[in-house]
């Protein structure tokens, strides 16, 4: 999950440099959502003491 977030962040940065602001904005939003989902899954697994099956 975290690797996908980083991938979309890199895509957003490259699109921003090239000037594709629509693609950069969309990729940034996707990266943000994936990062938040990662944090929620991490917190739940940390509290319960179980590792998530990926």
N, CA, C and O atoms as a GROMACS GRO file, in nm:
protein
  216
    1UNK      N    1   0.084  -0.119   0.000
    1UNK     CA    2   0.000   0.000   0.000
    1UNK      C    3   0.088   0.125   0.000
    1UNK      O    4   0.064   0.220  -0.074
    2UNK      N    5   0.189   0.123   0.083
    2UNK     CA    6   0.277   0.239   0.090
    2UNK      C    7   0.356   0.256  -0.040
    2UNK      O    8   0.382   0.368  -0.083
    3UNK      N    9   0.394   0.145  -0.101
    3UNK     CA   10   0.469   0.154  -0.227
    3UNK      C   11   0.383   0.214  -0.338
    3UNK      O   12   0.434   0.288  -0.422
    4UNK      N   13   0.253   0.183  -0.339
    4UNK     CA   14   0.164   0.242  -0.438
    4UNK      C   15   0.151   0.393  -0.414
    4UNK      O   16   0.147   0.471  -0.509
    5UNK      N   17   0.144   0.433  -0.288
    5UNK     CA   18   0.134   0.575  -0.256
    5UNK      C   19   0.259   0.650  -0.304
    5UNK      O   20   0.249   0.759  -0.360
    6UNK      N   21   0.375   0.591  -0.281
    6UNK     CA   22   0.500   0.653  -0.325
    6UNK      C   23   0.506   0.658  -0.478
    6UNK      O   24   0.554   0.756  -0.535
    7UNK      N   25   0.458   0.553  -0.544
    7UNK     CA   26   0.457   0.550  -0.690
    7UNK      C   27   0.371   0.663  -0.746
    7UNK      O   28   0.414   0.734  -0.837
    8UNK      N   29   0.250   0.680  -0.691
    8UNK     CA   30   0.164   0.787  -0.739
    8UNK      C   31   0.220   0.924  -0.705
    8UNK      O   32   0.197   1.020  -0.779
    9UNK      N   33   0.292   0.936  -0.594
    9UNK     CA   34   0.355   1.063  -0.560
    9UNK      C   35   0.463   1.098  -0.661
    9UNK      O   36   0.476   1.214  -0.701
   10UNK      N   37   0.541   0.999  -0.702
   10UNK     CA   38   0.646   1.022  -0.802
   10UNK      C   39   0.584   1.060  -0.936
   10UNK      O   40   0.633   1.150  -1.005
   11UNK      N   41   0.474   0.992  -0.972
   11UNK     CA   42   0.404   1.027  -1.096
   11UNK      C   43   0.354   1.172  -1.088
   11UNK      O   44   0.364   1.246  -1.186
   12UNK      N   45   0.301   1.212  -0.973
   12UNK     CA   46   0.253   1.348  -0.957
   12UNK      C   47   0.366   1.449  -0.970
   12UNK      O   48   0.349   1.554  -1.032
   13UNK      N   49   0.480   1.418  -0.912
   13UNK     CA   50   0.593   1.511  -0.920
   13UNK      C   51   0.642   1.525  -1.064
   13UNK      O   52   0.670   1.636  -1.109
   14UNK      N   53   0.651   1.414  -1.136
   14UNK     CA   54   0.696   1.419  -1.276
   14UNK      C   55   0.594   1.495  -1.361
   14UNK      O   56   0.632   1.577  -1.444
   15UNK      N   57   0.466   1.468  -1.339
   15UNK     CA   58   0.362   1.537  -1.416
   15UNK      C   59   0.363   1.686  -1.384
   15UNK      O   60   0.337   1.768  -1.472
   16UNK      N   61   0.391   1.722  -1.261
   16UNK     CA   62   0.398   1.863  -1.224
   16UNK      C   63   0.514   1.934  -1.291
   16UNK      O   64   0.500   2.049  -1.333
   17UNK      N   65   0.627   1.866  -1.300
   17UNK     CA   66   0.744   1.926  -1.365
   17UNK      C   67   0.718   1.945  -1.514
   17UNK      O   68   0.757   2.046  -1.572
   18UNK      N   69   0.653   1.846  -1.576
   18UNK     CA   70   0.626   1.852  -1.718
   18UNK      C   71   0.518   1.955  -1.750
   18UNK      O   72   0.515   2.010  -1.860
   19UNK      N   73   0.428   1.981  -1.654
   19UNK     CA   74   0.326   2.081  -1.675
   19UNK      C   75   0.186   2.024  -1.688
   19UNK      O   76   0.093   2.096  -1.722
   20UNK      N   77   0.171   1.897  -1.661
   20UNK     CA   78   0.040   1.833  -1.669
   20UNK      C   79  -0.029   1.846  -1.533
   20UNK      O   80  -0.028   1.753  -1.453
   21UNK      N   81  -0.088   1.961  -1.509
   21UNK     CA   82  -0.141   1.990  -1.376
   21UNK      C   83  -0.261   1.902  -1.341
   21UNK      O   84  -0.279   1.867  -1.225
   22UNK      N   85  -0.342   1.866  -1.440
   22UNK     CA   86  -0.457   1.779  -1.412
   22UNK      C   87  -0.413   1.641  -1.367
   22UNK      O   88  -0.467   1.586  -1.271
   23UNK      N   89  -0.315   1.586  -1.437
   23UNK     CA   90  -0.263   1.454  -1.401
   23UNK      C   91  -0.192   1.461  -1.267
   23UNK      O   92  -0.203   1.370  -1.186
   24UNK      N   93  -0.119   1.568  -1.243
   24UNK     CA   94  -0.047   1.584  -1.117
   24UNK      C   95  -0.145   1.593  -1.000
   24UNK      O   96  -0.122   1.534  -0.895
   25UNK      N   97  -0.252   1.667  -1.018
   25UNK     CA   98  -0.352   1.679  -0.912
   25UNK      C   99  -0.421   1.547  -0.882
   25UNK      O  100  -0.442   1.511  -0.766
   26UNK      N  101  -0.456   1.474  -0.988
   26UNK     CA  102  -0.521   1.344  -0.969
   26UNK      C  103  -0.428   1.245  -0.901
   26UNK      O  104  -0.469   1.174  -0.810
   27UNK      N  105  -0.304   1.240  -0.944
   27UNK     CA  106  -0.207   1.148  -0.886
   27UNK      C  107  -0.178   1.184  -0.740
   27UNK      O  108  -0.159   1.096  -0.657
   28UNK      N  109  -0.176   1.312  -0.710
   28UNK     CA  110  -0.154   1.355  -0.571
   28UNK      C  111  -0.270   1.312  -0.482
   28UNK      O  112  -0.249   1.266  -0.370
   29UNK      N  113  -0.393   1.326  -0.533
   29UNK     CA  114  -0.509   1.284  -0.455
   29UNK      C  115  -0.509   1.133  -0.432
   29UNK      O  116  -0.540   1.087  -0.322
   30UNK      N  117  -0.474   1.056  -0.534
   30UNK     CA  118  -0.468   0.911  -0.520
   30UNK      C  119  -0.360   0.873  -0.419
   30UNK      O  120  -0.382   0.785  -0.335
   31UNK      N  121  -0.244   0.938  -0.428
   31UNK     CA  122  -0.135   0.908  -0.334
   31UNK      C  123  -0.177   0.941  -0.191
   31UNK      O  124  -0.145   0.865  -0.100
   32UNK      N  125  -0.248   1.051  -0.170
   32UNK     CA  126  -0.293   1.091  -0.037
   32UNK      C  127  -0.392   0.988   0.019
   32UNK      O  128  -0.382   0.949   0.136
   33UNK      N  129  -0.487   0.946  -0.063
   33UNK     CA  130  -0.585   0.847  -0.018
   33UNK      C  131  -0.518   0.715   0.018
   33UNK      O  132  -0.550   0.656   0.121
   34UNK      N  133  -0.426   0.669  -0.065
   34UNK     CA  134  -0.355   0.543  -0.036
   34UNK      C  135  -0.273   0.555   0.091
   34UNK      O  136  -0.266   0.459   0.168
   35UNK      N  137  -0.211   0.670   0.114
   35UNK     CA  138  -0.131   0.688   0.235
   35UNK      C  139  -0.218   0.686   0.359
   35UNK      O  140  -0.180   0.629   0.461
   36UNK      N  141  -0.335   0.750   0.352
   36UNK     CA  142  -0.427   0.749   0.466
   36UNK      C  143  -0.477   0.608   0.495
   36UNK      O  144  -0.486   0.567   0.610
   37UNK      N  145  -0.510   0.533   0.390
   37UNK     CA  146  -0.553   0.394   0.408
   37UNK      C  147  -0.441   0.312   0.470
   37UNK      O  148  -0.465   0.229   0.557
   38UNK      N  149  -0.318   0.335   0.424
   38UNK     CA  150  -0.203   0.265   0.483
   38UNK      C  151  -0.189   0.296   0.632
   38UNK      O  152  -0.165   0.206   0.712
   39UNK      N  153  -0.204   0.423   0.668
   39UNK     CA  154  -0.192   0.460   0.809
   39UNK      C  155  -0.302   0.396   0.894
   39UNK      O  156  -0.276   0.354   1.007
   40UNK      N  157  -0.423   0.390   0.842
   40UNK     CA  158  -0.533   0.328   0.916
   40UNK      C  159  -0.507   0.179   0.936
   40UNK      O  160  -0.523   0.128   1.046
   41UNK      N  161  -0.466   0.110   0.830
   41UNK     CA  162  -0.436  -0.033   0.841
   41UNK      C  163  -0.320  -0.057   0.936
   41UNK      O  164  -0.322  -0.151   1.015
   42UNK      N  165  -0.218   0.029   0.929
   42UNK     CA  166  -0.104   0.016   1.019
   42UNK      C  167  -0.145   0.035   1.164
   42UNK      O  168  -0.103  -0.041   1.251
   43UNK      N  169  -0.227   0.136   1.191
   43UNK     CA  170  -0.270   0.163   1.328
   43UNK      C  171  -0.354   0.048   1.382
   43UNK      O  172  -0.337   0.006   1.496
   44UNK      N  173  -0.445  -0.004   1.301
   44UNK     CA  174  -0.530  -0.115   1.346
   44UNK      C  175  -0.445  -0.240   1.372
   44UNK      O  176  -0.466  -0.308   1.472
   45UNK      N  177  -0.351  -0.270   1.284
   45UNK     CA  178  -0.268  -0.388   1.306
   45UNK      C  179  -0.174  -0.368   1.425
   45UNK      O  180  -0.140  -0.465   1.493
   46UNK      N  181  -0.131  -0.245   1.449
   46UNK     CA  182  -0.044  -0.219   1.565
   46UNK      C  183  -0.122  -0.236   1.695
   46UNK      O  184  -0.069  -0.290   1.791
   47UNK      N  185  -0.245  -0.189   1.697
   47UNK     CA  186  -0.327  -0.199   1.818
   47UNK      C  187  -0.367  -0.344   1.846
   47UNK      O  188  -0.363  -0.389   1.960
   48UNK      N  189  -0.405  -0.415   1.741
   48UNK     CA  190  -0.449  -0.554   1.761
   48UNK      C  191  -0.333  -0.652   1.771
   48UNK      O  192  -0.351  -0.764   1.819
   49UNK      N  193  -0.217  -0.613   1.726
   49UNK     CA  194  -0.101  -0.702   1.733
   49UNK      C  195  -0.096  -0.804   1.623
   49UNK      O  196  -0.020  -0.901   1.631
   50UNK      N  197  -0.176  -0.784   1.519
   50UNK     CA  198  -0.178  -0.877   1.407
   50UNK      C  199  -0.119  -0.809   1.284
   50UNK      O  200  -0.136  -0.689   1.263
   51UNK      N  201  -0.049  -0.887   1.204
   51UNK     CA  202   0.002  -0.831   1.079
   51UNK      C  203  -0.101  -0.854   0.969
   51UNK      O  204  -0.159  -0.962   0.960
   52UNK      N  205  -0.123  -0.753   0.886
   52UNK     CA  206  -0.222  -0.768   0.780
   52UNK      C  207  -0.172  -0.861   0.671
   52UNK      O  208  -0.053  -0.865   0.640
   53UNK      N  209  -0.264  -0.936   0.613
   53UNK     CA  210  -0.228  -1.025   0.503
   53UNK      C  211  -0.236  -0.946   0.375
   53UNK      O  212  -0.343  -0.898   0.336
   54UNK      N  213  -0.122  -0.933   0.309
   54UNK     CA  214  -0.117  -0.851   0.187
   54UNK      C  215  -0.110  -0.939   0.066
   54UNK      O  216  -0.105  -0.889  -0.046
   0.00000   0.00000   0.00000
